[in-house]
Amino acid sequence: MSGKVPITTRGAEKLRAELKQLKSVERPRIIQAIADAREHGDLKENAEYHAAREQQSFVEGRIEEINAKLSNAEIIDVTTFGSTGRVVFGATVEILDEDSGKETTYQIVGEDEADINEGMISVTSPIARALIGKEEGEVVEFQAPGGLKTYEILSVKYI
């Protein structure tokens, strides 16, 4: 990876918590499972051993992945931005779909943090790209996969 990847402070905290869980709980549990499986004899046909080794491989890969993400992360604390009303990375935006009349709230986050079910959209998504730099009260049009969408920005918060 080249350059820094933006991540919110909450996203960085979640990654650090997962890393701690993997290192202090999962890794020792798997090491013990491998040791227990070795005691059962022939490793060639020992399903418990192979399953534990596979888990170990997954956990070690995830630890490496999280370490890489954190080392390349530019942690952005949106609570320090002040109230400018402008949509920026990390901002929570309430928008009104002018076609359906439906109000929705999204937080603009890094790609790894995005979870539409939690109202967190990637900064690289079409809607986020259209919203960035706009202010409360502005109307935004953008090309979504389902066609042209029009939204009004109702509020911008930095929480």
C-alpha positions in Angstrom: 0.0 0.0 0.0 1.2 3.5 -0.8 0.2 6.5 1.2 -2.0 6.8 4.2 -5.5 5.5 4.4 -8.0 7.5 6.3 -9.8 5.9 9.3 -11.9 7.3 12.1 -10.8 7.1 15.7 -13.7 4.7 16.3 -12.5 2.5 13.4 -8.9 2.5 14.7 -10.1 1.6 18.2 -12.2 -1.4 16.8 -9.1 -2.6 15.0 -6.9 -2.3 18.1 -9.5 -4.2 20.1 -9.7 -7.0 17.6 -5.9 -7.2 17.5 -5.8 -7.5 21.3 -8.4 -10.2 21.2 -6.6 -12.2 18.5 -3.2 -11.9 20.3 -4.3 -12.4 23.9 -7.2 -14.9 23.5 -7.4 -16.5 20.1 -3.7 -17.2 19.6 -3.1 -18.9 23.0 -6.3 -20.9 22.6 -5.2 -22.2 19.2 -1.7 -23.0 20.4 -3.2 -25.1 23.2 -5.5 -26.8 20.7 -2.5 -27.7 18.5 -0.6 -29.1 21.6 -3.7 -31.1 22.6 -4.1 -32.5 19.1 -0.4 -33.5 18.9 -0.9 -35.7 22.0 -3.4 -37.8 20.1 -0.7 -39.3 17.9 -0.4 -39.5 14.1 -0.7 -36.0 12.7 -1.4 -37.1 9.1 -4.9 -38.2 9.9 -5.6 -36.0 12.9 -8.5 -33.7 11.9 -8.3 -31.7 15.1 -4.7 -30.9 14.4 -5.4 -29.8 10.8 -8.4 -27.7 11.9 -6.3 -26.0 14.6 -3.4 -25.3 12.1 -5.9 -23.8 9.7 -7.3 -21.5 12.5 -3.8 -20.6 13.4 -3.1 -19.6 9.8 -6.2 -17.5 9.6 -5.5 -15.7 12.9 -1.9 -15.0 12.1 -3.0 -13.6 8.7 -5.6 -11.4 10.3 -3.0 -10.1 12.8 -0.7 -9.2 10.0 -3.6 -7.6 8.1 -4.6 -5.4 11.1 -1.0 -4.4 11.8 -0.6 -3.3 8.2 -3.9 -1.4 8.2 -2.9 0.4 11.5 0.6 1.2 10.2 -0.9 2.8 7.0 -3.8 4.5 8.8 -4.2 8.2 9.1 -6.5 8.4 12.1 -8.9 11.3 11.8 -10.8 12.6 14.8 -13.8 14.5 13.5 -14.7 15.9 16.9 -11.8 18.4 16.5 -13.1 19.9 13.3 -15.6 22.4 14.8 -19.0 23.0 13.4 -18.5 24.3 9.8 -21.5 22.6 8.3 -19.3 21.2 5.5 -19.3 17.5 4.7 -15.8 16.0 5.3 -14.4 12.6 6.0 -15.8 11.3 9.3 -18.8 13.6 9.3 -22.3 12.3 10.0 -24.7 13.6 7.4 -28.5 13.6 7.4 -29.9 13.6 3.9 -33.3 13.7 2.3 -34.0 11.7 -0.8 -35.9 14.2 -2.9 -37.6 11.4 -5.0 -38.9 9.2 -2.1 -39.0 11.8 0.7 -37.0 9.3 2.9 -34.5 10.7 5.4 -31.3 8.8 6.0 -28.2 9.4 8.2 -24.8 8.2 7.1 -21.3 8.6 8.5 -18.5 8.9 5.9 -15.8 6.5 6.9 -12.8 4.6 5.5 -13.3 1.6 3.2 -12.5 -0.9 5.9 -15.0 0.6 8.3 -18.0 0.8 5.9 -21.1 -1.0 6.9 -24.3 0.1 5.3 -26.4 -1.6 7.9 -24.9 0.6 10.6 -25.2 3.7 8.4 -21.5 3.9 7.7 -20.5 4.5 4.0 -17.1 4.4 2.4 -15.5 7.7 1.5 -15.0 6.1 -2.0 -18.7 5.3 -2.6 -20.6 7.4 -5.2 -22.8 9.1 -2.6 -19.9 10.0 -0.3 -17.9 11.4 -3.2 -20.9 13.6 -4.2 -21.4 14.8 -0.6 -17.8 15.6 0.3 -17.2 19.4 0.3 -20.9 20.3 0.2 -22.7 22.1 3.0 -26.0 21.9 4.9 -29.0 23.0 2.7 -27.3 22.1 -0.6 -28.8 19.7 -3.1 -26.6 17.0 -4.4 -27.1 15.0 -7.6 -25.0 12.0 -8.4 -25.0 8.9 -10.6 -25.8 5.8 -8.5 -25.8 2.3 -9.8 -29.6 2.5 -9.8 -29.7 5.8 -11.8 -29.5 9.5 -11.0 -30.2 10.4 -7.4 -31.0 13.7 -5.8 -30.5 14.4 -2.1 -30.7 17.5 0.1 -28.3 17.8 3.0 -30.3 18.4 6.1 -27.5 18.4 8.7 -23.8 17.8 9.1 -22.5 16.7 12.5 -19.0 15.9 13.7 -19.5 13.2 16.4 
